[in-house]
Amino acid sequence: MPYYDLSCKNCLHQFNVKATIQERSDRLIRCPECQSTELEAIYRTVNFVRRLNKDCDVCPRSGSRSSGQGFCSGGACSH
């Protein structure tokens, strides 16, 4: 079941709720503050965490992207 970040059009309360796609499309989700079903989605940024692959002898163990060095990410090392 997906989580939705929503904002109430009536009272402007922002909240996160776990609901089925059907519940969302049938407008069954209610604002926890005013019980309105007039909701709109809030689109937030997504953060990704990248790690160095300590098992790779080719990839640097330290450094930054600005130094031009590449990184391995969570078992997806291409070396």
N, C-alpha and C positions, 0 to 999 in steps of 0.2 A: 504494500500500500504506500502510495507517495505522500510526502509532506508538502503542504502548501503554505507559502508566506502570503498572507492576505491583509488587506486594509478595508475597513468598513467605510462605505461611502456615506453612511448616516452620521456616525460619531467619530470617524477618522482613527479608531483604535486599530493598531497593527498587531497581528498575532500569527502564530504558526500552528497548523493543525494537521493531523494525520487522517486522511479520508480516502475513500475509493474514488476512482475516476467517475464512476456513476453518481456518487453523492455530490461531487463537484458540478457535473453537468446538469443534474436535476435540481441544483440550487438548494440542497438540503443542509448545507453548512450554515451555521448561524454565528453571528458575532457574539463573543462571550460577554460583552459589556451591555449591548442594547438589544440583542437577539434578532437584529436585522439580517436578511439574506442578500442585501445589496452589497456585494463584496467585489473587490478587484484584486488581481494578482500583483504582488510586489516582486520585482526582479532584482535580485541581489547578485553581487559578484561571487564567483566561485574561486576558492583558493586550492592550489595544488601544492603538495609538499614533495620536494625532490630530495633524494638521498644519494650519496656517493655509494657505489658498489665497492665494498671493501675487499671483495674477492677478485676484482679485476686488476691485473698488473699494468694495463695500458692506461686506464683512466686515472686522472689525478686524484689524490686523496684530500687535497685542499686546493683552494683557489676560488676565483669568481668567474662569472660569465664574461665580465669585462676584460679578463686577461686572455680570452680567446680559448680557454681550455674547455673541453667537453665534459659532460657528466653522464654517469650511468644512473638509471632510475629504477629502483625497486625490482631488481631481477630482470630488467629489460635491457641489459647491456648488449650492445651490438658488437663488441670486440671478442 
